[in-house]
Amino acid sequence: MFTRSLYQTDDVIEQHRLLKEVAALVDTGRISTTLRSSGGPLTATNLAAAHRHIESGRSIGKTVLTAIPR
């Protein structure tokens, strides 16, 4: 999706239109995130736990780790 802006293609405005359309779908509830599990900050322990969860074959949707606050 971001190839247009990265390479400044002639149809870069199309990216704006697509993002605006997706935002409208999110706002109306027609689509939603696939996020189902947040494993906390990105640490070795949390990464290992998230990896185990995904490898278990029981995970549904996305599992994320957040950035460590500075």
Rosetta blueprint (number, residue, H / E / L):
1 M L
2 F L
3 T H
4 R H
5 S H
6 L H
7 Y H
8 Q L
9 T L
10 D L
11 D L
12 V L
13 I H
14 E H
15 Q H
16 H H
17 R H
18 L H
19 L H
20 K H
21 E H
22 V H
23 A H
24 A H
25 L H
26 V H
27 D H
28 T L
29 G L
30 R L
31 I L
32 S L
33 T L
34 T L
35 L E
36 R E
37 S E
38 S E
39 G E
40 G E
41 P E
42 L L
43 T L
44 A H
45 T H
46 N H
47 L H
48 A H
49 A H
50 A H
51 H H
52 R H
53 H H
54 I H
55 E H
56 S L
57 G L
58 R L
59 S L
60 I L
61 G L
62 K E
63 T E
64 V E
65 L E
66 T E
67 A L
68 I L
69 P L
70 R L
